[in-house]
Amino acid sequence: MAEQHPQFFSYVYRLVSQVPKGKVVTYGQVAALLGAPRAARAVGTALRYLPPPLSRSVPWQRVINSSGGISIRGDVFRVDEQRLVLENEGIEFSRSGKVDLKKYQWTGPKQKIKTPRWAEW
């Protein structure tokens, strides 16, 4: 399974680093773009354990859930931080706290990402 492969986190970080300011991507979308469509939770885990040096360069805040909301990951203050950073990047939230994915969702990189065949690992 992809989430058990030690390189999976590094692929998540590389892909999320490509999401431009003013756009968002979902956990499931990241997983699918990496060839592991059932690994959305593993994407969340990768971002939760983002090493401090990378937390400045990997825009973790641009990854949201499939309903356009911010997922609560244990630290409720992080939800407020994520929303504030996204708003500062030009992302608007509805009254219900959702992002309009039709307007703000990133469609992915221009070139297909070459990843290991996770199912074989």
Secondary structure as UniProt FT lines:
FT   HELIX           2..4
FT   TURN            6..7
FT   HELIX           8..16
FT   TURN            17..18
FT   TURN            21..22
FT   STRAND          24..26
FT   HELIX           27..33
FT   TURN            34..35
FT   TURN            37..38
FT   HELIX           40..48
FT   HELIX           52..55
FT   TURN            56..57
FT   HELIX           60..62
FT   STRAND          63..64
FT   TURN            66..67
FT   HELIX           76..88
FT   TURN            89..90
FT   TURN            95..96
FT   HELIX           101..104
FT   HELIX           118..120
//
